[in-house]
Every structure is written in structure tokens, then in C-alpha cells.
Amino acid sequence: MGTLIKKSQLLNFSVLTKRKLFRQLMILTIFVIICLITSSAVYSAVPVVKNQSLQRNFGSMVIRYDLLYSEPGTVNISLECSYNTGGAYSITPHSVTGAVGDVLPGTGKQINWNVDADLPGANIYLVRVRLIASSATNTIRYVTKKGADMVLIPSGSFQMGSLATTDGMPIFGDEVPKHTVSEDAYYMDTHEVTNAQYADFMSATGHAAPLYWNDSRFNAPTKPVIGVTWDDAVTYCNWAGKRLPTEAEWEKASRGGLVGKEFPWGNTLDRNYGNFASVEGPDTWNDTSPVCSFMPNDYGLFDMIGNAYEWCSDYYEYYYYDGSPGSNPPGPDTGQSRVLRGGSCYDGFFPSYLRCATRYSYISSTTDGIVGFRCVSNTHD
């Protein structure tokens, strides 16, 4: 599938498929694996808000959402709001009823907010709401934009790249030097853009369908759209009022606030968190899986590793880290290819290919790949 460049290696879809089938045969020969997996997604002890929507009425607002949480007990749900669009979320609504405070997980939750009581005379169409879900260990701030759930990635510094790994996995020359990067806050889609979301975009704009649009292995509505070029992804982002993440933003978000870990969840490959090579454990899919089928990281982000490669905005440069800016690095000014991150459903034989720091590149005009994307935004509107 195209010319996916991983260091000095060329990854070919047919080769990956053969490897995956061979791996599966080996597993079936050596082990008898019985997987009793339901069709519902599995979630970690991170509170997950999905399908958030807002309905504005005269002087009031209705916020609807679904709440998913694997731990016993409740999640604390609260609201923050801003006024005059791009302002800070500095207002705490008080005149609220419904599913606020300690809320049990479930679908169809509803909050009713009397906006006039808290913001007399305010233009309700300039009021923006952020929903906060707090567990014992995680607090995540959710917004919805163009029908997609997004989470706030907080500002701050993190360690980008690698010098060595904890279990002896190889690192690659383009990951050094390991360096401190500071990023401003931004919002990121909780999951990769799906075929259903991309269908809405095509319907609204007349944009052409990607290569695998009619391929039954990949085209279920809840699976990530793949086979998109870099320009396709940028065009979608522009339509949605968003953008592609920079490579640094992607790596910071992937790490989920963890320090010194190879993967978004820890230092060993854990199949509860992603769709990797071979059908094993919770991974019951030969190819891509529906988004949100595995556990999220501590920022509430799904499938940051595995499933589909994800476009970043940056040009790729092997030695970029040697002199990259320490604050909000935008990537090189020019290049021959664009950065990809995250690996795919056909990776996993070599865990080093799936680490948060692992870098890939791809010719931006090529369509033939298990390549998707997710969006970010600097603003909540």
C-alpha cells in the first residue's frame, strides 16, 4: 500500500497481511484461545463522555451526553462556560438541574441550564459550554465541535523522543536527542475520523471518496476512514473548522500525561489498549476495528497506537530534533514527505514500531495505505 517510509524500510500492505495471517496460524497451532468478547467497547478507569450535544432555547440550554466508566460508583460531572465565543472558561453555571454532580454511568444523560439566571441578558448563541468528568484519578474536559467529541490537552512540557527503552527495544536515529518540548493547550478529537464522519464531509462538499471506501474490510461507518491523502485530511479539517496536529502535539497527547513510558499506558505492549497485529485477546479484528473499541489513555483518547496511521501537519525531516524549537515546534519548512504517527492494525510484531516516540513518514499524495487522521483545534468554537 503505497510507500510508507519507516526509517530505511518500506512497509507493503500485502506483506503485512501475509505476516499477520502467518502469525495467526502460529498462534492457533500453539495455543487454543477462546475469546468471549461482547460487541460493546471496553473502557478503563478514565471517565468517558461521548455523543455530547447542545440545544439552545430562549434563555436556556440543554446538554445531552453519554457517560462510560468501568469502575463501580459514580463520576462527578460539572460544567464550565465561556461567553463572547473565544473567551476563557471562567464562568461556573449554578442554575443547573439533571445529570450533574455524582452521576452513574449510562446513556441519555441530560443537564438543563437556566442561562438567564446566571448570565442575565446574555446572547445564548455566544455562550460555550465545557463538560468536566472527574474520577478519583482523572479529570477530563470535553467539548463538541462539528459533531465530534474533543478533549482538552492541557498546556505544559513533556519529554519528546527517545534515548533508550526500558525493555531493550530498538530506537531509531530520528528520535534523538530526547528533548523537552512545551506546548500550549489545545483540543483533540477523542478518536480517529470515522467513515460516517467522512461521509458527512463528502456529502456537504462533494469531495471524492478515498481509495478503500467500498472495501468491506474497512468501510463500516464506525471504523476509521483510511486511504486518505494528506491533502484530503487537511481539506476535511478545514471543513470542520479544525486542523491536523503537529507531530509534537500528537506525541504529547499520545503519552496521556505519563512520564517516562514507552506506550500511552505503560512500558509493555498491552492489547487492551489497541488494535495491533494478530487476532489476540480483546483484538478480534483482522483489519481495522471500530473506533473506541479499546481502553483510552489518561487524556481520554482512543486508538492513539494501532488501528490506523495518523497524519500530522509536519513535513518529515530525519534530523529535525537536532535543532527544533523548544516551544510549539511547527515542523520543518519544507520536505518530501509528511509525518505519520501511531502505527496500524498490521503492526505489533515489533513493539518498537508502536511506541509514542516512533516516527513514520509518507508521501503526502499517496492514497494506498492504512492511513487516517484525527483533528485538533486551538479554540472551543
C-alpha positions in Angstrom: 0.0 0.0 0.0 1.9 3.0 -1.2 5.4 4.0 0.0 5.2 4.2 3.8 8.7 5.0 4.9 9.8 3.7 8.3 13.4 4.6 8.7 15.1 2.7 5.9 12.3 0.1 5.4 9.3 0.0 3.0 6.1 -1.4 4.5 3.9 -3.1 2.0 0.2 -3.9 2.8 0.3 -7.3 1.1 3.4 -8.3 3.0 1.9 -7.1 6.3 -1.3 -9.1 5.5 0.8 -12.2 4.9 2.7 -11.7 8.1 -0.4 -11.2 10.0 -2.0 -14.4 8.7 1.1 -16.3 9.4 1.2 -15.0 12.9 -2.4 -16.0 13.4 -1.7 -19.6 12.1 1.2 -19.9 14.6 -1.0 -18.8 17.4 -3.7 -21.2 16.5 -1.2 -24.0 16.2 0.5 -23.4 19.6 -2.4 -22.1 21.6 -6.1 -22.8 22.0 -7.5 -19.3 22.5 -11.1 -18.8 23.4 -12.3 -15.2 23.4 -15.7 -14.3 24.8 -15.8 -10.7 23.8 -19.0 -8.8 23.6 -19.8 -6.2 20.9 -19.6 -3.3 23.4 -16.4 -1.3 23.9 -14.2 -1.8 26.9 -13.1 1.2 28.9 -10.5 1.9 31.6 -10.9 3.8 34.8 -11.0 7.0 32.8 -14.4 8.7 32.7 -15.5 8.9 29.0 -18.1 11.3 27.7 -19.5 10.5 24.3 -22.1 11.9 22.0 -22.3 15.3 23.7 -24.8 17.7 22.1 -26.1 21.2 22.9 -29.6 22.5 22.4 -30.1 26.3 22.8 -33.5 27.6 23.7 -34.7 31.1 24.7 -32.6 31.8 27.8 -31.8 28.1 28.5 -29.6 25.3 27.3 -29.9 21.5 27.3 -26.7 19.4 27.3 -27.0 15.8 26.5 -24.3 13.1 26.7 -23.5 9.5 27.4 -21.2 8.6 30.3 -19.0 5.4 30.2 -16.9 4.3 33.2 -15.7 0.8 34.1 -15.2 1.4 37.9 -18.0 1.0 40.4 -19.8 4.1 41.6 -20.3 7.5 40.1 -18.4 10.1 38.2 -18.5 13.8 39.2 -20.0 15.8 36.3 -19.8 19.6 36.3 -19.9 22.5 33.7 -17.7 25.4 32.8 -18.7 28.1 30.3 -17.3 31.0 28.4 -19.0 34.0 26.9 -18.4 36.0 23.7 -17.0 32.9 21.9 -13.2 32.6 22.3 -13.0 33.7 25.9 -11.7 31.6 28.8 -13.9 29.1 30.6 -14.2 31.3 33.7 -17.9 31.0 34.5 -19.4 28.2 36.6 -23.1 27.7 35.9 -25.1 27.3 39.1 -28.7 27.2 37.9 -28.4 23.6 36.6 -30.5 20.5 37.1 -30.4 17.0 35.9 -27.3 14.8 35.4 -24.7 16.9 37.3 -22.8 16.2 40.4 -22.4 12.5 41.1 -23.7 10.7 38.1 -23.9 6.9 37.4 -22.6 5.8 34.0 -25.2 5.3 31.3 -26.7 6.8 28.1 -29.1 9.6 27.5 -27.9 11.9 30.3 -29.3 15.4 30.3 -28.4 18.7 32.0 -30.8 21.6 32.0 -29.2 25.1 32.5 -31.2 28.3 33.1 -28.7 30.6 31.3 -30.7 33.7 32.0 -30.5 33.2 35.8 -26.7 33.0 35.7 -26.0 35.4 32.8 -28.8 37.9 32.6 -29.2 39.4 29.1 -26.5 37.2 27.6 -26.8 36.2 23.9 -27.1 32.5 24.3 -25.5 31.8 20.9 -22.3 33.3 22.2 -22.2 31.0 25.3 -20.0 28.0 25.1 -20.0 25.0 27.5 -17.3 22.6 28.6 -18.3 19.4 30.4 -15.9 18.1 33.1 -15.8 14.5 34.1 -13.8 13.7 37.2 -12.9 10.3 38.7 -10.6 9.6 41.6 -7.5 9.9 39.4 -8.5 11.7 36.2 -10.3 14.9 35.3 -11.1 15.4 31.6 -12.7 18.4 30.0 -14.9 17.7 27.0 -16.3 19.9 24.2 -18.1 19.1 21.0 -17.2 20.6 17.7 -18.6 19.8 14.3 -20.4 16.9 15.9 -17.2 15.4 17.3 -16.2 14.9 20.9 -12.9 16.6 21.8 -10.9 16.7 24.9 -8.6 19.5 26.3 -4.9 18.6 26.2 -3.5 20.9 28.9 -0.6 23.2 28.3 2.8 22.2 29.7 6.1 20.5 28.9 6.9 16.8 28.1 9.8 14.8 27.0 9.7 14.2 23.3 11.7 11.4 21.6 13.8 8.6 23.0 17.3 7.8 24.1 16.7 4.2 25.2 13.9 1.9 26.1 13.1 0.2 29.3 13.0 -3.3 27.8 15.8 -3.2 25.2 13.6 -2.4 22.2 15.5 -0.6 19.5 15.2 3.1 19.0 15.8 4.9 15.7 18.1 7.8 14.9 15.3 10.2 14.1 14.0 10.0 17.7 17.1 11.6 19.2 18.0 13.7 21.0 15.3 13.3 23.6 14.3 16.8 24.5 11.9 19.0 26.4 9.0 20.5 24.5 6.5 23.0 25.8 3.0 23.1 24.2 0.1 25.5 24.6 -3.3 23.9 25.4 -5.4 22.6 22.5 -8.3 20.3 21.9 -8.1 16.9 20.2 -10.7 14.5 18.7 -11.2 11.6 21.1 -10.9 9.2 18.2 -9.8 8.9 14.6 -12.2 10.4 12.0 -14.7 7.7 11.1 -16.2 6.7 7.8 -19.5 8.1 9.0 -18.0 11.5 9.7 -16.1 11.5 6.4 -19.4 10.7 4.6 -21.0 13.8 6.1 -18.0 15.8 4.8 -18.3 14.3 1.3 -22.0 14.9 1.2 -21.5 18.6 2.2 -18.6 19.3 -0.1 -18.7 16.9 -3.0 -15.2 15.7 -2.1 -14.2 12.4 -3.7 -14.3 9.1 -1.8 -11.0 7.7 -0.6 -9.5 4.5 -2.1 -10.9 1.9 0.2 -14.4 3.4 0.5 -16.1 0.3 -0.9 -13.8 -2.2 0.7 -15.8 -4.3 3.2 -12.7 -4.8 5.4 -12.5 -1.1 6.2 -15.7 0.7 5.3 -18.0 0.1 8.3 -19.4 3.5 9.5 -17.7 3.3 12.9 -14.3 2.3 11.6 -11.6 5.0 10.9 -11.6 6.3 7.3 -8.4 5.2 5.6 -6.7 5.7 2.2 -6.9 9.5 2.6 -4.1 11.7 1.3 -2.6 14.4 3.5 -4.5 17.0 1.4 -7.7 15.0 1.9 -7.2 15.2 5.7 -6.4 18.9 5.6 -9.5 19.6 3.5 -11.6 17.8 6.0 -10.1 19.7 8.9 -10.7 23.0 7.2 -14.4 22.0 6.6 -14.7 21.1 10.3 -13.0 24.3 11.5 -10.1 22.4 12.8 -6.5 21.4 11.7 -4.1 18.5 11.8 -2.0 18.1 14.9 1.7 18.9 14.8 4.0 16.0 15.4 4.8 17.3 18.9 1.1 17.8 19.7 0.4 14.2 18.6 3.2 12.8 20.8 2.2 14.8 23.9 -1.4 13.7 23.5 -0.4 10.1 22.9 1.5 10.0 26.2 -1.6 10.9 28.1 0.4 12.8 30.8 2.5 9.7 31.7 6.2 10.4 32.2 9.0 8.0 31.0 6.7 5.5 29.5 7.0 3.9 26.0 3.3 3.5 25.3 0.2 5.5 26.2 -0.5 3.1 29.1 3.0 2.0 30.3 6.1 0.1 29.2 4.8 -3.2 27.8 2.6 -3.8 24.9 -1.0 -4.2 26.2 -3.7 -5.4 23.8 -6.4 -3.9 25.9 -5.5 -0.5 24.5 -5.3 -1.0 20.8 -5.7 -3.0 17.6 -2.3 -4.5 16.8 -1.0 -7.3 14.5 -2.8 -10.7 15.0 -6.1 -11.5 16.5 -5.4 -12.0 20.2 -7.2 -11.1 23.4 -9.6 -8.2 23.1 -8.5 -7.7 19.4 -11.0 -9.7 17.4 -10.5 -7.8 14.1 -8.3 -9.0 11.3 -8.1 -5.5 9.9 -9.2 -2.1 11.3 -11.5 -2.0 14.3 -14.4 0.4 15.1 -13.1 3.4 17.0 -13.3 3.3 20.8 -13.1 -0.5 20.9 -10.3 -0.5 23.4 -9.3 1.4 26.5 -8.5 5.2 26.3 -5.3 6.8 27.7 -5.4 9.1 30.6 -6.4 12.1 28.4 -9.5 10.1 27.3 -8.1 9.5 23.8 -8.7 6.2 22.0 -6.5 4.3 19.5 -3.5 6.5 19.7 -1.5 3.4 19.0 -2.6 0.9 16.3 -5.7 0.7 14.1 -4.7 3.3 11.5 -1.7 5.6 11.0 -2.5 9.2 11.6 -1.4 12.2 9.5 0.4 15.1 11.3 0.8 18.6 9.8 4.6 18.5 9.7 7.0 17.8 6.9 9.3 14.9 7.9 13.0 15.5 8.5 15.2 12.8 9.9 17.4 15.2 12.0 14.7 17.7 12.9 15.1 17.1 16.6 18.7 18.4 16.5 17.6 22.0 16.3 13.8 22.0 16.7 12.2 24.8 18.8 11.5 24.1 22.4 8.1 25.7 22.3 5.3 24.6 20.0 7.6 23.2 17.3 5.8 23.5 13.9 8.0 21.1 11.9 10.4 21.8 9.1 9.6 24.5 6.5 9.9 22.1 3.5 10.2 18.4 2.8 9.5 15.4 0.6 7.0 13.6 2.8 4.7 14.2 5.8 4.9 12.8 9.3 2.7 9.8 10.3 2.3 8.6 13.9 0.7 5.7 15.8 1.2 2.6 13.7 -1.6 0.5 12.4 -3.6 -2.7 12.9 -0.9 -4.6 11.0 2.0 -3.6 13.3 2.8 -5.3 16.5 5.3 -8.0 15.7 8.0 -5.4 16.7 6.7 -3.4 19.7 9.3 -0.8 19.0 7.2 0.3 16.0 4.3 1.2 18.3 5.9 3.4 20.9 4.7 7.0 21.4 8.1 8.3 20.1 8.2 6.2 16.9 8.2 8.3 13.8 7.0 7.5 10.3 6.7 9.4 7.1 4.6 9.0 4.0 4.4 10.7 0.6 1.5 13.1 1.1 -0.2 12.4 -2.3 -0.3 8.6 -1.9 -3.7 7.1 -1.2 -2.7 3.4 -0.9 -2.2 3.0 2.8 -3.9 2.2 6.2 -3.7 5.9 6.9 -6.3 8.0 8.6 -6.2 11.1 10.9 -7.8 12.9 13.8 -8.2 16.7 14.2 -7.2 19.3 16.8 -8.3 22.8 17.4 -6.9 25.8 19.3 -10.4 27.0 20.2 -13.6 25.5 21.5 -15.8 27.0 18.8 
